[in-house]
Amino acid sequence: MARRRRTTDLDTTTRFTVIHGHERAYRVCGSGPALLLLHGIGDSSASWVPLMRPLAERFTVIAPDLLGHGESAKPRADYSVAAYANGMRDLLDVLGFDTATVVGHSLGGGVAAQLTYQHPTRVDRLALVASGGVAREVSVALRWASTPAADVVLPMLKFPPARLAAMAAIELLRRSGTDIGRDADELGRVLDALPDVAARGAFSRTLRSVVDWRGQVVTMLDRSYLAEAMPVQLVWGAHDAVIPVSHGYIAHDAMPGSRLEVFGEAGHFPHHQDPDRFLEVLTGFIDDTDPVAFDQERWRRLLREGRHPITRPVDDEIPGATNPATASAGGRRREGRRGRRLRPGVGQSLLRKAARRWRYSGSSISPRAKRSARTDSPEWPDRCRQRRRPTVRKTRIHRAMKKIGARGKNGNQGPAWPW
């Protein structure tokens, strides 16, 4: 049974506490069961303030600034998702709560999922809002920000001309009518914090712990089967240009018994663009579900059995969604990876390339090509099945050594060289 902290006022001003020697900022108001709200990367607890007062009528609402964000300290420290999850557990202990319903947005969703995995006895329910950590696809801007080029460009935001150019670009996005333009105000709030050296360093270290130039490097799918008994609510925007709505369908399919709510006109911040509907969905989810009772034997059984295959939906089954497999390279399907079906004809082209590559080697076609292609194809090159004798390239050095070997140092018969 969770210990409840009685807070009669609805004051959402920032408070501070020190955990492990670092100052942590947080907001807390209301009374009742604990409700922990986690913001996304580059954001702060201010993102949740418009929703805190309505929720405080029934819950003790806790909205912290993650380490390196907002008004919290920004040390040279561990900014991994696992470290954030441990920090949230410690904050709950400091504030006197045993358990809480955890709501996470974007990066905060990944932290909430990690907290559920690392400390399953501390989470009553889980709500993920446009959460990171599902599949690889992510905004091109975040991929670029994770590269070394960002270390050169981002410090220039402290100069007025660069800031004016960034503000003009955001205003252009707002007026463009594109999906990313729906979140222009939130993007501007993130950029406002980057000129600060400490905030920029924390932002870069946090981003690179979860994203590289190829996309997200952390996924919850390999452990999502452990949420079998956990009440899970998924909320996504149909026009999310940062983390596609298709990730919501993938997570919904991977988590047994989860709920999915898609906001048709929202982007990456559905709780900002339609707060009334978000409050209705969240409170309805809490009312309709009971806090999970952690069962150690069930947890062990799930770990022994392992996860089951995840059936990923296709484009026709996802209204308004983009298939992650065709989201890059100009719409061309990225083929031949593990777990994805090869397009007709790709296997034959792989084999032809392998035949040219291994033509002069002493081996047959490479094992990797065998695994990646359809070896039973009628177009399998016959020369790949035959082991060819290695062909030695007779360079100038080879010819000189042969000449020396044939005559010997003093012109006598020398050793018999293999060529």
TORNUKOL-757742 format. One record per atom (N, C-alpha, C): residue in three letters; x, y, z. Coordinates in pm, whole numbers, plus 50000, padded with zeros to 5 digits. Layout:
N
alaXYZ ...
***
This chain:
419
met500854988150000 met500005000050000 met500895012550000 ala500665021649905 ala501515033449893 ala501235043250006 arg502285049250059 arg502135059950156 arg501775072750082 arg500755079650126 arg500275091550057 arg500785104150126 arg501255113150045 arg501735125850098 arg500595135950087 arg500175141550196 arg499055150850198 arg499545164750160 thr499045169850049 thr499385183250003 thr498085190249969 thr497705200350046 thr496395206450030 thr496385217349924 asp497515223749895 asp497525234849801 asp497785229649660 leu497555238449561 leu497775235249421 leu498945243349365 asp499925245849448 asp501085253649408 asp501995245049320 thr502305250049200 thr503145242549106 thr504525248749092 thr504935256949187 thr506275262849180 thr507335251949200 thr508535254949153 thr509625245249157 thr510185243849298 arg510415231549338 arg511055228549465 arg512345221049436 phe513195220049539 phe514515214049518 phe514825204249630 thr515575193949591 thr516115184449687 thr517455179549633 val518285174549720 val519615169749679 val519635154649690 ile519985148149580 ile520085133549574 ile521445129949517 his522225122249591 his523565118149549 his524445130249518 gly524255141049593 gly525105152749578 gly524705162149465 his523625159149392 his523195167649282 his521805173149312 glu521625185849286 glu520345192349313 glu519315188149208 arg518155183749254 arg517065179649166 arg515885189049184 ala515375194049073 ala514195202649075 ala512955194349047 tyr511855197849111 tyr510605190549088 tyr509435199449129 arg508275195949081 arg507025202649118 arg506095191949176 val505355195449277 val504425186049338 val503215193849388 cys502035188449364 cys500815194649414 cys499715184249421 gly498645187449495 gly497515178549507 gly497665168449617 ser496695159449627 ser496715148849727 ser496025136549670 gly496455125049718 gly495905112549669 gly496995103349621 pro496665093149543 pro497685083949489 pro498705091649405 ala499925086949407 ala501015093949338 ala500895092049187 leu501135103049113 leu501135103048968 leu502415109948924 leu503335102448866 leu504655107548827 leu504655110848678 leu504945123548643 leu504935128248505 leu506365131148461 leu506815124748353 leu508185126048305 leu508185132648168 his509015143048153 his509075150648028 his510065144447930 gly510155150347811 gly511045145447707 gly512385152347706 ile513225148847608 ile514585154147600 ile514555169047567 gly515415176447636 gly515495190747616 gly514345198547677 asp513415191747740 asp512225198147796 asp512395199347948 ser511325202548017 ser511375203748163 ser509995200748220 ser509895201448352 ser508605198848417 ser507575209348382 ala508015220948329 ala507065231348287 ala506135226148178 ser506545215848108 ser505705210048004 ser504415204348061 trp504415200248187 trp503255193848248 trp502405203448332 val502855215848354 val502155224948444 val500685226948406 pro500335228948277 pro498905230848245 pro498015219048282 leu498605207248296 leu497815195348329 leu497855191948478 met498775197948551 met498975193948690 met497785197648778 arg497245209748761 arg496155214148850 arg494885205948832 pro494445203048709 pro493275194148697 pro493505180348757 leu494725174948741 leu495025161848795 leu495185162248946 ala495595173949001 ala495845175049145 ala494575174049227 glu493415175049165 glu492175173549240 glu491965159349289 arg492645149649222 arg492485135649261 arg493795128749296 phe494925134249253 phe496205127349270 phe497245136849329 thr498275130849386 thr499485138249419 thr500355137949296 val500435149049226 val501105149749097 val502555154149117 ile503475146249068 ile504915148949081 ile505485150348940 ala506095162048913 ala506685164548782 ala508125169148802 pro509095160148791 pro510495164048813 pro511165169248686 asp512225177148705 asp513165180048597 asp514215169048599 leu514305161448490 leu515335151148484 leu516715157348498 leu517645149648548 leu519015154548564 leu519525159848430 gly520095172048432 gly520575178148308 gly519525185948234 his518315186948289 his517225194048224 his516635204348320 gly516005214548261 gly515295224348343 gly516195230748447 glu515725230748570 glu516465237048680 glu517255226948762 ser517275214448721 ser518095204548791 ser519565206548756 ala520435200748839 ala521875201848815 ala522235195348682 lys523335200048625 lys523785194948495 lys525245190748504 pro525535180548585 pro526915176348603 pro527405167648488 arg528665164648489 arg529235154748398 arg528965141148461 ala527905134648417 ala527415122748487 ala526835112948386 asp526215102548438 asp525585092248357 asp524185096848317 tyr523955098448187 tyr522665102848137 tyr521955091948059 ser522225079548092 ser521545068548026 ser520125067048078 val519305059648003 val517925057448044 val517875049848177 ala518775040248195 ala518795032648320 ala519125041548439 ala520055051148421 ala520395060248530 ala519215069348563 tyr518495073948463 tyr517305082048488 tyr516265074048566 ala516095061348531 ala515115053048602 ala515485051648749 asn516765049648776 asn517195048848916 asn516975062148988 gly517185073248916 gly516955086248978 gly515495088449015 met514575083448932 met513155084848964 met512765076049082 arg513355064349093 arg513105056049211 arg513575063149337 asp514765069149331 asp515285076149448 asp514445088249484 leu513925095349383 leu513075106949410 leu511785102649480 leu511185091749435 leu509985086749503 leu510275083349649 asp511445077649674 asp511815074449812 asp511975087149895 val512615097249838 val512835109649912 val511505116449944 leu510555115949851 leu509265122449873 leu508305113749954 gly508685101149980 gly507875092850068 gly506805084849999 phe507005080749875 phe506025072749803 phe506615059049771 asp505825048749796 asp506255035249762 asp506015032149615 thr504855036149562 thr504505033149423 thr503885045549360 ala503755045049227 ala503145056149154 ala502695051149018 thr501685057748963 thr501345056148822 thr502265065248743 val502995059648648 val504055067048579 val503605070448438 val503715083248402 val503375088348268 val504645094448209 gly505035089848091 gly506255094848030 gly506035099147887 his506615110547850 his506515115647714 his507885115247647 ser507945109947525 ser509165109547445 ser510285102447523 leu511385109347553 leu512435103247635 leu511885098647769 gly510965106447827 gly510365102647954 gly509615089547945 gly509055086447826 gly508405073447808 gly509405062147816 gly510585064047757 gly511625053947770 gly512085052147913 val512185063247986 val512565062548128 val511485055448208 ala510205058448178 ala509105051948249 ala509115036848224 ala509325032748098 ala509375018548067 ala510565011848135 gln511695018748140 gln512875013148206 gln512655012148356 leu511975022048415 leu511655021348558 leu510745009448586 thr509805006748496 thr508924995248514 thr509694982148508 tyr510714981748422 tyr511524969548409 tyr512484967848528 gln513174978548565 gln514174977448670 gln513554976348810 his512434983148831 his511814983348963 his510314980948948 pro509924968848912 pro508504966048883 pro507604967649005 thr508154967149124 thr507314968549244 thr506964983049273 arg507564992549200 arg507345006649228 arg506335013249134 val505855005849034 val504985011548931 val503605005048939 asp502565013248954 asp501185008248956 asp500625006548815 arg500845016648733 arg500375016548594 arg501405023948510 leu501315022048378 leu502285028148288 leu501535034748172 ala501815047648148 ala501235054848036 ala502375060847954 leu502425057647826 leu503495062147737 leu502895071547633 val503445083647624 val502955093947532 val504035096547427 ala503775092347301 ala504755094147193 ala506135089947241 ser506215078047296 ser507405073547367 ser508535069847273 gly509745072747317 gly510925067647250 gly511215053447293 gly512195047147225 gly512615033947264 gly511765022647213 val511115024647097 val510325013747039 val511035008046917 ala511205015946814 ala511885011446692 ala512965021546656 arg513655019346546 arg514815027446510 arg514445041346461 glu513365042646385 glu513045055046317 glu512865066546416 val513465078046382 val513355090046463 val513635101946372 ser513315113746419 ser513475125846339 ser514905127446288 val515025132446164 val516335134946104 val517085145346186 ala516375155146241 ala517035165446322 ala517725159446444 leu517085149946510 leu517715143546626 leu518885134846584 arg518785128246469 arg519935120546420 arg521125129646397 trp520855141146332 trp521955150446306 trp522525155846437 ala521665158946533 ala522125164446661 ala522995154646738 ser522925141846706 ser523765131946774 ser525145130446710 thr525395137146597 thr526675136046526 thr527655146546576 pro528945144746547 pro529935155046587 pro529685168646525 ala528985169046411 ala528725182046347 ala527915191146439 ala527055185346522 ala526245193546613 ala527115200746716 asp528265194946752 asp529145201446848 asp529735214346793 val529755215746661 val530255227846598 val529155238146578 val527965233446542 val526875242546506 val526115247546628 leu525775238646722 leu524935242546835 leu525545253746921 pro526875254046946 pro527415265247024 pro527205278946960 met526965279246829 met526765291946761 met525425298246796 leu524515290646860 leu523215296146897 leu523305307047002 lys524455308347068 lys524595318947166 lys524805332647102 phe525085332746971 phe525265345346901 phe523925349946844 pro523605362946854 pro522305367946809 pro521965364546664 pro522875365546567 pro522485362146430 pro522025347646415 ala522715338346482 ala522335324346473 ala520985321946540 arg520755328646653 arg519465327046722 arg518315332546638 leu518555344046571 leu517525349546485 leu517235340246368 ala518295334246313 ala518085324746204 ala517295312646250 ala517585307546371 ala516855296146425 ala515395299646451 met515145311646503 met513765315846528 met513005317546397 ala513695322746295 ala513045324146164 ala512705310546105 ala513605300746123 ala513345287346072 ala512145281046143 ile512035283046273 ile510905277646348 ile509595284146303 glu509635297446282 glu508435304246235 glu508035299346096 leu509035296646013 leu508735291245880 leu508105277445890 leu508595269245983 leu507995256046003 leu506555257346051 arg506305267146139 arg504955268946191 arg503965272246079 arg504415280245985 arg503535284445877 arg503525274945759 ser504395265045760 ser504495256145645 ser503355246145637 gly502695243445749 gly501625233645750 gly502095219245751 thr503405216845772 thr503945203245777 thr503735197345916 asp504015184445927 asp503845177746056 asp504775183446162 ile506025185946123 ile506965191146222 ile506575205346265 gly505855212546178 gly505415225846213 gly504385226246323 arg503685215146346 arg502715214546455 arg503375215846592 asp504655212546600 asp505365212846728 asp506385224246731 ala506165234746652 ala507155245446642 ala507375252346776 asp506325254846851 asp506475261646981 asp507325253447077 glu507095240447081 glu507875231847170 glu509335231147125 leu509575230746994 leu510945230746943 leu511675243646981 gly510945254746975 gly511555267247016 gly511955267347162 arg511155260947247 arg511495260347390 arg512745251847413 val512925241447335 val514135233247347 val515355241047301 leu515235248347190 leu516375255947140 leu516775267147234 asp515835272547309 asp516145283547401 asp517145279447508 ala517175266647543 ala518075262147650 ala519455258247598 leu519615256347467 leu520865251047415 leu522045260647420 pro521865274047414 pro523045282647426 pro523825280947555 asp523185276447663 asp523895274047789 asp524815262047774 val526065263747812 val527075253347790 val526725240547865 ala526345241847993 ala526025229948072 ala524795222848018 ala523775230547981 ala522555224447928 ala522825217647795 arg523665223847712 arg523985217847582 arg524775204847599 gly525705204747695 gly526465192447719 gly525575181247769 ala524655184347861 ala523735174147911 ala522805169247800 phe522355178547718 phe521485174747605 phe522205165147511 ser523455168247477 ser524205159747384 ser524465145947442 arg524855145447571 arg525145132447631 arg523875124047645 thr522755130647677 thr521495123247687 thr521075117947552 leu521155126447448 leu520725122247315 leu521585110947262 arg522885111647281 arg523775101447226 arg523685088247301 ser523085088447418 ser522875075747488 ser521705067847430 val520855074447349 val519675067547295 val519555068547144 val520305077747080 val520165080146936 val521555081646875 asp521755076046756 asp522935079046676 asp522475083046535 trp523415083946440 trp523045088946308 trp522125079346233 arg522025066946278 arg521135057346213 arg519765056646278 gly519585062746394 gly518285062546460 gly518425058746607 gln517335054046666 gln517345050346807 gln518125037446828 val518895037146934 val519735025446964 val519195017547082 val518145022547147 val517555015847262 val516135011847227 thr515744999747262 thr514384995147237 thr513844987747359 met512544989247380 met511884982147488 met511224969247441 leu511254966747309 leu510514955447254 leu511034942047304 asp512334941147332 asp512864928247375 asp512414924447515 arg511904934147593 arg511444931147729 arg509984934847751 ser509304938647645 ser507924943147659 ser506984931947703 tyr507374919447679 tyr506514908347721 tyr506384907447873 leu507314913847945 leu507244913648090 leu506104922348143 ala505524930648054 ala504414939248094 ala503074932248079 glu503074919148086 glu501874911248064 glu500754915148159 ala501094917448286 ala500074920748385 ala499984935748413 met500884943648355 met500914957948382 met499864965348299 pro498994973348360 pro498084981748281 pro498904992348205 val498754992648073 val499545001547987 val498615009547897 gln498795022647895 gln498055031647806 gln499055038347712 leu498815037147581 leu499655043547480 leu498875055047418 val499545066547405 val498935078447343 val499895083547237 trp499385085847116 trp500235090447006 trp499495100846924 gly500255109146855 gly499695118446759 gly499845112746619 ala498765113746540 ala498805107946406 ala499785115146315 his500165127646348 his501085135446265 his502405137646337 asp502825127946413 asp504095129146486 asp505245128046388 ala506035138846375 ala507185138946285 ala508485135546356 val508445133646486 val509645130246563 val509735115146582 ile508685109146633 ile508595094546649 ile507295090146583 pro507345083046471 pro506135080346392 pro505075072846472 val503805074946432 val502695068346498 val502765053246479 ser503465048646377 ser503615034146359 ser504285027646479 his505135035246552 his505745029746673 his504685026746778 gly503625034646782 gly502545032046876 gly501865018846849 tyr501645015946720 tyr501025003146685 tyr501954991346714 ile503234993346691 ile504204982646722 ile504224979846872 ala504284990446953 ala504294988647098 ala502984982547146 his501874986547087 his500564981047124 his500504966047096 asp501094961846985 asp501114947746950 asp502074939847040 ala503124946647087 ala504134939747167 ala503754938547314 met502834946947361 met502444946847502 met501044941047517 pro500914929047566 pro499604922747578 pro498684930747670 gly497464933147626 gly496474940047707 gly496604955147711 ser497524960947633 ser497694975547634 ser496584982447558 arg496404995347585 arg495445003647514 arg496195013647427 leu495585017447315 leu496205027247225 leu495185037847188 glu495545050347209 glu494705061747171 glu495515070647077 val495015072546954 val495685080846855 val494905093746838 phe495595105046856 phe494985118246838 phe495175122246693 gly494085123246621 gly494145124846476 gly494785137646429 glu494715148546504 glu495235161446460 glu496485165646536 ala497055156746616 ala498185160446702 ala499505156046641 gly500565162546687 gly501925158846648 gly502615151246759 his503825155946794 his504625148846896 his504185152247038 phe503315162347055 phe502875166447188 phe501355165747196 pro500775153947194 pro499305153147198 pro498705158747326 his499445158147437 his498925163447563 his498915178747565 his499615185047472 his499555199647458 his498475203747358 gln498375196347249 gln497475200547142 gln496015197147169 asp495755187447256 asp494375184347295 asp494385180147442 pro494615189747534 pro494765186147677 pro493505180247738 asp492335185147697 asp491095179947755 asp490915165147723 arg491145161647599 arg491015147547562 arg492065139047632 phe493285144547645 phe494345137047713 phe493965134447858 leu493435144547926 leu493025142648066 leu491915132148076 glu491005132347980 glu489925122547981 glu490455108447961 val491405106947868 val491975093747842 val492765088747964 leu493575097548023 leu494415093348135 leu493585089948259 thr492655098548295 thr491835095648413 thr490935083448391 gly490425081848268 gly489635069848239 gly490455057148250 phe491695057948204 phe492595046348214 phe492845042748360 ile493075052648445 ile493335049948586 ile492075044548655 asp490915050048619 asp489675045348681 asp489325031048640 asp489645027248518 asp489245014148465 asp490215002948502 thr491355006248558 thr492354996048588 thr492734996448735 asp493194985348784 asp493684984148921 asp495204984148921 pro495834989249027 pro497294988449034 pro497764974049025 val498844972048952 val499344958548932 val499894953149064 ala499644940549089 ala500214933649204 ala501394925249155 phe502594928849194 phe503774922049145 phe503814907749197 asp504004898349104 asp504074884149136 asp505444879149095 gln506274875549191 gln507634871149163 gln507664858449080 glu506754849149107 glu506734836649031 glu506334839048885 arg505384847748863 arg504994850948726 arg506154857648652 trp506844866648719 trp507984873448659 trp509054863348618 arg509334853748704 arg510334843548671 arg509884834748556 arg508574831448556 arg508054823148446 arg508194830248312 leu507874843248308 leu507994850848184 leu509444851648138 leu510354853348232 leu511764853948195 leu512244840548137 arg511774829648195 arg512194816448143 arg511614813748005 glu510364817547985 glu509724814847857 glu510224823947746 gly510654836047780 gly511134845247679 gly510004851947605 arg510374861247517 arg509354868747445 arg508874860947323 his507664863847282 his507074857747165 his507314866847044 pro507274861146921 pro507474869446802 pro506454880646795 ile506914892346750 ile506064904146740 ile505584905546597 thr504294906046578 thr503714907746446 thr503594922546418 arg504384927346322 arg504374941546291 arg503304944346187 pro502484954646208 pro501424957746113 pro501994963645985 val501284962045876 val501674967745749 val500974981145731 asp501344988345624 asp500815001845604 asp499305001945597 asp498684992045529 asp497244992045511 asp496494990645643 glu497174985045746 glu496524982945874 glu496714994845968 ile497515004745929 ile497785016246013 ile497245028645943 pro496115034045983 pro495585045845917 pro496475057945937 gly496905063845824 gly497715075945830 gly499135073845875 ala499615061245876 ala500955058545926 ala501885055945811 thr503185057645837 thr504235054945739 thr504965042345781 asn505135033345689 asn505835020945719 asn507295024045748 pro507845020245863 pro509245023145893 pro510195017645789 ala509825006645722 ala510725000645625 ala510865009145500 thr509915018145473 thr509985026645355 thr510135041245391 ala510525043945515 ala510575057845562 ala511835064945522 ser512795058445461 ser514045064945426 ser514455060745286 ala515555066345243 ala516125063245113 ala515135065845002 gly514375077145012 gly513465080944905 gly512335071144886 gly511915064544992 gly510805055244981 gly511215041244941 arg512505038944915 arg512945025544878 arg512975016645001 arg512545004544985 arg512474995145096 arg513864990045127 arg514224990645255 arg515524985445298 arg515374970545321 glu516054962945240 glu515814948545238 glu517014940945292 gly516774928045314 gly517824918745344 gly518264918645489 arg517614926245577 arg517984925945717 arg517284914645789 arg517834911045901 arg517264899945976 arg515844903246018 gly514934894045996 gly513554895846035 gly512704902745932 arg513274906045814 arg512494912645710 arg512554904345582 arg511424903745514 arg511324895645394 arg512014902645277 leu512764894845198 leu513434900445082 leu512434903444971 arg512634914544903 arg511814917744790 arg512144908244676 pro511174904644590 pro511464895644477 pro512584901144392 gly513574892644365 gly514704896444281 gly515924900644359 val515744904244489 val516894908844568 val517854897344593 gly517324885444618 gly518194874044643 gly519094871044525 gln518554872044402 gln519354869244285 gln520454879744267 ser520134892544294 ser521164902844278 ser522264901044380 leu521914896944504 leu522934894344605 leu523854883144562 leu523294872944500 leu524104861644458 leu525034865544344 arg524554873744252 arg525424877944143 arg526594886144195 lys526334894944293 lys527424902544353 lys528394893344426 ala527844883644498 ala528714874244570 ala529564866244474 ala529004862644357 ala529764854944259 ala530954862944208 arg530734875844181 arg531844884044134 arg532904885844243 arg532444887244367 arg533374889844477 arg534244877644507 trp533674865844495 trp534374853544533 trp534874845644413 arg534924851844299 arg535304844444179 arg536744839544186 tyr537644847644238 tyr539054844044240 tyr539514839444379 ser538594836144464 ser538994831344596 ser538984816044597 gly539544810744702 gly539594796244714 gly538394790644786 ser537324798344800 ser536144794044873 ser534934795644785 ser533884788944824 ser532614790744756 ser531964803544805 ile530734805644773 ile530034817844813 ile530054819344964 ser530114831845010 ser530304834445153 ser529104829645234 pro529344825545359 pro528224821245444 pro527204832345466 arg527664844945470 arg526724855945491 arg525764857145374 ala526284855745253 ala525414856345135 ala524454844645132 lys524914833145179 lys524024821545184 lys522854824045279 arg523144830645393 arg522074833145487 arg521134843945436 ser521654853645363 ser520864865145323 ser520034862645198 ala520414852845115 ala519744850844986 ala519024837544982 arg518264835844879 arg517534823444860 arg518374814044776 thr519004804744842 thr519954796244772 thr519284786044682 asp517964784544695 asp517294774944609 asp516784781444481 ser517194793744453 ser516734800644333 ser517294793944208 pro516524792944099 pro517054787143975 pro518144795643913 glu518244808643954 glu519254817243897 glu520554817043976 trp520664807744069 trp521914806544146 trp523054803544050 pro524104812144049 pro525194809843954 pro525904796643979 asp526094789043870 asp526764776243885 asp528194777843931 arg528834788743891 arg530244790143928 arg530434792144078 cys529324796344148 cys529434798244292 cys529454784944366 arg528914774344303 arg528904761344368 arg530244753944352 gln531044758544262 gln532294751744235 gln533424758744308 arg534294750944365 arg535454756344434 arg536554758344330 arg536944770844310 arg537934773744209 arg539334774144270 arg540304770944189 arg541684771544233 arg542114786144245 pro542784789644351 pro543184803544367 pro544084808144253 thr543854820044207 thr544654825944101 thr545644835644162 val546934834044138 val547974842344195 val548274853844098 arg548224865944150 arg548544877444067 arg550054878844058 lys550584877943937 lys552034878243917 lys552494892743907 thr552794898544018 thr553284912244021 thr554774912443988 arg555314924243984 arg556734925743953 arg557604918844057 ile557204919344183 ile557974912744289 ile557934897744272 his556754892344236 his556654877844216 his557584873244104 arg557594880843995 arg558454876843883 arg559924877643920 ala560284887943998 ala561684889144040 ala562084877644131 met561204873944226 met561504862944316 met561584849844239 lys560744848244138 lys560804835944059 lys562114835043985 lys562554846643933 lys563814846643859 lys564984843043950 ile564974848744072 ile566044845544167 ile565974830944208 gly564764825744231 gly564624811844273 gly565044802244165 ala564864805844038 ala565234796643929 ala566724796043908 arg567464807443923 arg568894807643894 arg569754806544019 gly569204810244137 gly570034810444256 gly570834823344264 lys571444825744377 lys572154838144398 lys573374839344308 asn574084828144285 asn575304828144204 asn575064822544066 gly573814822444023 gly573524817243891 gly573284802443888 asn573394795544002 asn573154781144007 asn571664778344022 gln571324765544007 gln569914761744020 gln569444763944163 gly568424771644180 gly567904774844312 gly566734766044348 pro566054769544454 pro564914761444499 pro563764762644400 ala562914752644400 ala561764752444310 ala560614760044374 trp560294771944321 trp559214779944375 trp557884774544328 pro556844776544405 pro555554770344369 pro554984776044240 trp555414787544195 trp554874792944071 trp555864791743957 
***
